């Protein structure tokens, strides 16, 4: 996938095209995830998503998993937290 830099005008002799996405969207165990992270390039951004199935119930598992990663992800996305507006929740993950 590539994107054209919008700051370059149509008449510009040098159009900048950047390869912007290489997506590895698979299920991984901790060993394969660490292997991917070891081989990432310095400018790569890592987004980690987990379906937690209850954040209160599984917060320690998530925290332990993140602490055992050799290189933590830049962004952690959590779904199915089962948290609602009535709950007051403050979690420290890292």
N, C-alpha and C positions, 0 to 999 in steps of 0.2 A: 504494500500500500504506500502511496506517496502523496504528499501535499505540495501544492505550489505556494511559494511565499507571496502573500498578497501585497507586500510592500514593493514588489518588483512590477513595474508597469508593463503593459502589453508591448510597448515599443522597445523595451530594454533589450539590449543584445545578449545579456546574460541572465537567463531565467534560472532561478534557484529551485531545484527539486530535491527534497530530502526524503530518504527512507525513514519513516517515522515509527513503524510498528512491527515488532516481531513478537507475536503472542504465543506463549506456551500455556495453554489452558487445559491442563490435565490434572488428574488426581495424583498426588504424590505422597509417599511416606516421608518420614523425616530424613532418611538417608538420601533418597533421590532429590529431595528439595535442597539439602545441603550441597549436593553435587552440582546442581544447577547454579546455586548461589556462588560457589567457588569459581565457576567458569564465566560469570557475568562480567560484562565490560564496565569500566568505571562510570560511564554515563547512562547505563541501564537503570531503569526504575522498576522496582519490584512491588507488585500489589498482591497481597495475600488475602484470600477470602476463605472464610470458614462459616459453615452452617452450624451454629453452636448448639441449637436445640435447647435453649434455656441458659442465658448468661449467668444468672445467679448460681445455678446448679453446676456449671462447667467452667467458671472463671479460673479456678486453680489449674485445671487441665490446659486451658489456653495460655495462661501465664507460664506454666512449666514448659509447654511446647515452644513458645517464643524464646524463652531463656536458653533452651538447648540448641537453638539455631545458631550456626557458625556466623552467619551474617543476617541480621534481622531484616525483614522487608521494610521498605519506605512507608508503605501504607498498609494498614490492617483493616479489612472490611469484615463486619460481623453481621450475619443475618439470622433470623429466627431467634432473637434474643428473648422473646416473650416478656418484654418490658412494656408497660403501658404508662400513660400520662399520670396516673395516680401514684406510681412508684417513684420514690426518691432514690436514685441510684448513683453512686460514685464508685467507680472501679479504677484501680491503678493496675494496669496490666504489665507494664515494663518497669 
